[in-house]
Amino acid sequence: MSYVIHIWEPTPLPTSAEEAEAQFDELPEDGMEQNPKFITVVQNLTARYPCITTLEADEGVWTDGPLDGVCDSGAYGLGIMTDYVDEVQPFVVAEANKLGLTVYDMQMGLFYLPSGQILGEA
């Protein structure tokens, strides 16, 4: 089982969950320039939790690979093994927020802003 979260860079920062969701929904699915912050955040994440493509079978916390941050959409999606969500998701939020990125947890309906503010209802 997997748990998917998305990392993105909203401009301007939303002030409500509704505004954040509207901004997220408007992000292009392809054709964007590479956001270098996606590559940096993934490098930071995989320094602690290696990409599954570098591990033996049935090891690791990620559901997909290679994890490299490369994408041409407005958001970068990460799949986390359900058993590791409580451990890994806060680390993803912290690392993304350090770079000015927002984490969208669709399953919980929460947006974790770089300011430390959390929008939405848990």
Phi and psi restraints in degrees (value plus and minus 20) as a CYANA .aco file:
   2 SER   PHI    -148.3  -108.3
   2 SER   PSI     140.7   180.7
   3 TYR   PHI    -150.2  -110.2
   3 TYR   PSI      97.8   137.8
   4 VAL   PHI    -124.5   -84.5
   4 VAL   PSI     111.7   151.7
   5 ILE   PHI    -145.4  -105.4
   5 ILE   PSI     138.8   178.8
   6 HIS   PHI    -143.0  -103.0
   6 HIS   PSI     122.3   162.3
   7 ILE   PHI    -133.3   -93.3
   7 ILE   PSI     113.8   153.8
   8 TRP   PHI    -173.8  -133.8
   8 TRP   PSI     150.7   190.7
   9 GLU   PHI    -142.5  -102.5
   9 GLU   PSI      71.1   111.1
  10 PRO   PHI     -94.0   -54.0
  10 PRO   PSI     123.0   163.0
  11 THR   PHI    -159.8  -119.8
  11 THR   PSI      98.8   138.8
  12 PRO   PHI     -95.0   -55.0
  12 PRO   PSI     152.1   192.1
  13 LEU   PHI     -82.2   -42.2
  13 LEU   PSI     113.7   153.7
  14 PRO   PHI     -91.0   -51.0
  14 PRO   PSI     137.2   177.2
  15 THR   PHI    -131.9   -91.9
  15 THR   PSI     -23.1    16.9
  16 SER   PHI    -167.9  -127.9
  16 SER   PSI     141.0   181.0
  17 ALA   PHI     -83.0   -43.0
  17 ALA   PSI     -56.1   -16.1
  18 GLU   PHI     -84.4   -44.4
  18 GLU   PSI     -62.6   -22.6
  19 GLU   PHI     -85.7   -45.7
  19 GLU   PSI     -61.8   -21.8
  20 ALA   PHI     -82.3   -42.3
  20 ALA   PSI     -64.4   -24.4
  21 GLU   PHI     -85.2   -45.2
  21 GLU   PSI     -59.3   -19.3
  22 ALA   PHI     -83.4   -43.4
  22 ALA   PSI     -63.6   -23.6
  23 GLN   PHI     -82.5   -42.5
  23 GLN   PSI     -64.7   -24.7
  24 PHE   PHI     -81.4   -41.4
  24 PHE   PSI     -63.8   -23.8
  25 ASP   PHI     -83.5   -43.5
  25 ASP   PSI     -44.0    -4.0
  26 GLU   PHI    -107.7   -67.7
  26 GLU   PSI     -26.3    13.7
  27 LEU   PHI     -84.6   -44.6
  27 LEU   PSI     116.9   156.9
  28 PRO   PHI     -84.7   -44.7
  28 PRO   PSI     122.8   162.8
  29 GLU   PHI    -104.6   -64.6
  29 GLU   PSI     -36.8     3.2
  30 ASP   PHI    -182.7  -142.7
  30 ASP   PSI     151.6   191.6
  31 GLY   PHI      65.8   105.8
  31 GLY   PSI     -11.8    28.2
  32 MET   PHI    -113.6   -73.6
  32 MET   PSI     138.5   178.5
  33 GLU   PHI     -86.5   -46.5
  33 GLU   PSI     128.9   168.9
  34 GLN   PHI     -81.9   -41.9
  34 GLN   PSI     109.4   149.4
  35 ASN   PHI    -106.0   -66.0
  35 ASN   PSI      92.4   132.4
  36 PRO   PHI     -83.5   -43.5
  36 PRO   PSI     -42.1    -2.1
  37 LYS   PHI     -86.9   -46.9
  37 LYS   PSI     -49.0    -9.0
  38 PHE   PHI     -83.7   -43.7
  38 PHE   PSI     -62.3   -22.3
  39 ILE   PHI     -85.3   -45.3
  39 ILE   PSI     -64.2   -24.2
  40 THR   PHI     -82.7   -42.7
  40 THR   PSI     -66.0   -26.0
  41 VAL   PHI     -84.3   -44.3
  41 VAL   PSI     -59.0   -19.0
  42 VAL   PHI     -87.1   -47.1
  42 VAL   PSI     -57.8   -17.8
  43 GLN   PHI     -80.3   -40.3
  43 GLN   PSI     -61.5   -21.5
  44 ASN   PHI     -86.8   -46.8
  44 ASN   PSI     -60.3   -20.3
  45 LEU   PHI     -87.3   -47.3
  45 LEU   PSI     -64.3   -24.3
  46 THR   PHI     -97.4   -57.4
  46 THR   PSI     -32.0     8.0
  47 ALA   PHI     -86.8   -46.8
  47 ALA   PSI     -51.8   -11.8
  48 ARG   PHI    -113.9   -73.9
  48 ARG   PSI     -64.2   -24.2
  49 TYR   PHI    -140.8  -100.8
  49 TYR   PSI      75.1   115.1
  50 PRO   PHI     -78.2   -38.2
  50 PRO   PSI     132.4   172.4
  51 CYS   PHI     -81.7   -41.7
  51 CYS   PSI     122.5   162.5
  52 ILE   PHI     -83.0   -43.0
  52 ILE   PSI     -40.5    -0.5
  53 THR   PHI     -93.2   -53.2
  53 THR   PSI     -31.5     8.5
  54 THR   PHI    -125.1   -85.1
  54 THR   PSI     -16.3    23.7
  55 LEU   PHI    -135.8   -95.8
  55 LEU   PSI     148.3   188.3
  56 GLU   PHI     -89.7   -49.7
  56 GLU   PSI     141.0   181.0
  57 ALA   PHI     -75.9   -35.9
  57 ALA   PSI     125.6   165.6
  58 ASP   PHI      45.4    85.4
  58 ASP   PSI       2.9    42.9
  59 GLU   PHI    -137.4   -97.4
  59 GLU   PSI     139.0   179.0
  60 GLY   PHI      80.7   120.7
  60 GLY   PSI     148.9   188.9
  61 VAL   PHI    -127.1   -87.1
  61 VAL   PSI     -36.5     3.5
  62 TRP   PHI    -110.6   -70.6
  62 TRP   PSI     131.6   171.6
  63 THR   PHI    -115.2   -75.2
  63 THR   PSI     -38.3     1.7
  64 ASP   PHI    -149.9  -109.9
  64 ASP   PSI     139.5   179.5
  65 GLY   PHI    -181.1  -141.1
  65 GLY   PSI     143.5   183.5
  66 PRO   PHI     -96.3   -56.3
  66 PRO   PSI     124.0   164.0
  67 LEU   PHI    -109.6   -69.6
  67 LEU   PSI      89.0   129.0
  68 ASP   PHI    -157.4  -117.4
  68 ASP   PSI     -28.1    11.9
  69 GLY   PHI      62.0   102.0
  69 GLY   PSI     -23.0    17.0
  70 VAL   PHI    -100.1   -60.1
  70 VAL   PSI     103.6   143.6
  71 CYS   PHI    -184.8  -144.8
  71 CYS   PSI     139.6   179.6
  72 ASP   PHI    -135.3   -95.3
  72 ASP   PSI       2.8    42.8
  73 SER   PHI    -129.7   -89.7
  73 SER   PSI     154.5   194.5
  74 GLY   PHI    -100.0   -60.0
  74 GLY   PSI     -28.3    11.7
  75 ALA   PHI    -158.3  -118.3
  75 ALA   PSI     128.6   168.6
  76 TYR   PHI    -131.5   -91.5
  76 TYR   PSI     102.5   142.5
  77 GLY   PHI    -114.6   -74.6
  77 GLY   PSI     120.5   160.5
  78 LEU   PHI    -145.2  -105.2
  78 LEU   PSI     110.3   150.3
  79 GLY   PHI    -120.6   -80.6
  79 GLY   PSI     105.7   145.7
  80 ILE   PHI    -133.0   -93.0
  80 ILE   PSI     116.4   156.4
  81 MET   PHI     -80.9   -40.9
  81 MET   PSI     111.8   151.8
  82 THR   PHI     -72.6   -32.6
  82 THR   PSI     -57.9   -17.9
  83 ASP   PHI     -83.7   -43.7
  83 ASP   PSI     -37.7     2.3
  84 TYR   PHI    -130.4   -90.4
  84 TYR   PSI     -17.8    22.2
  85 VAL   PHI     -76.9   -36.9
  85 VAL   PSI     -67.0   -27.0
  86 ASP   PHI     -82.0   -42.0
  86 ASP   PSI     -49.7    -9.7
  87 GLU   PHI    -104.8   -64.8
  87 GLU   PSI     -64.1   -24.1
  88 VAL   PHI    -107.1   -67.1
  88 VAL   PSI     -58.7   -18.7
  89 GLN   PHI     -77.8   -37.8
  89 GLN   PSI     -64.9   -24.9
  90 PRO   PHI     -82.2   -42.2
  90 PRO   PSI     -52.8   -12.8
  91 PHE   PHI     -88.2   -48.2
  91 PHE   PSI     -61.4   -21.4
  92 VAL   PHI     -79.8   -39.8
  92 VAL   PSI     -66.6   -26.6
  93 VAL   PHI     -79.1   -39.1
  93 VAL   PSI     -68.1   -28.1
  94 ALA   PHI     -81.3   -41.3
  94 ALA   PSI     -66.1   -26.1
  95 GLU   PHI     -88.1   -48.1
  95 GLU   PSI     -61.2   -21.2
  96 ALA   PHI     -86.2   -46.2
  96 ALA   PSI     -65.1   -25.1
  97 ASN   PHI     -81.9   -41.9
  97 ASN   PSI     -54.9   -14.9
  98 LYS   PHI     -77.9   -37.9
  98 LYS   PSI     -50.0   -10.0
  99 LEU   PHI    -116.2   -76.2
  99 LEU   PSI     -12.8    27.2
 100 GLY   PHI      62.1   102.1
 100 GLY   PSI      -3.7    36.3
 101 LEU   PHI    -118.1   -78.1
 101 LEU   PSI     133.8   173.8
 102 THR   PHI    -125.7   -85.7
 102 THR   PSI     124.5   164.5
 103 VAL   PHI    -130.6   -90.6
 103 VAL   PSI     109.0   149.0
 104 TYR   PHI    -129.3   -89.3
 104 TYR   PSI      96.2   136.2
 105 ASP   PHI    -120.5   -80.5
 105 ASP   PSI      74.2   114.2
 106 MET   PHI     -82.9   -42.9
 106 MET   PSI     -56.3   -16.3
 107 GLN   PHI     -81.3   -41.3
 107 GLN   PSI     -57.8   -17.8
 108 MET   PHI    -116.1   -76.1
 108 MET   PSI     -33.5     6.5
 109 GLY   PHI      51.1    91.1
 109 GLY   PSI      14.6    54.6
 110 LEU   PHI    -138.4   -98.4
 110 LEU   PSI     122.7   162.7
 111 PHE   PHI    -136.8   -96.8
 111 PHE   PSI     101.5   141.5
 112 TYR   PHI    -120.8   -80.8
 112 TYR   PSI      85.4   125.4
 113 LEU   PHI    -104.5   -64.5
 113 LEU   PSI     135.9   175.9
 114 PRO   PHI     -79.7   -39.7
 114 PRO   PSI     -43.4    -3.4
 115 SER   PHI     -93.6   -53.6
 115 SER   PSI     -29.6    10.4
 116 GLY   PHI      76.8   116.8
 116 GLY   PSI     -31.0     9.0
 117 GLN   PHI     -93.1   -53.1
 117 GLN   PSI     124.3   164.3
 118 ILE   PHI    -137.4   -97.4
 118 ILE   PSI     104.1   144.1
 119 LEU   PHI    -124.4   -84.4
 119 LEU   PSI     120.6   160.6
 120 GLY   PHI      95.5   135.5
 120 GLY   PSI    -196.1  -156.1
 121 GLU   PHI    -138.4   -98.4
 121 GLU   PSI     114.2   154.2
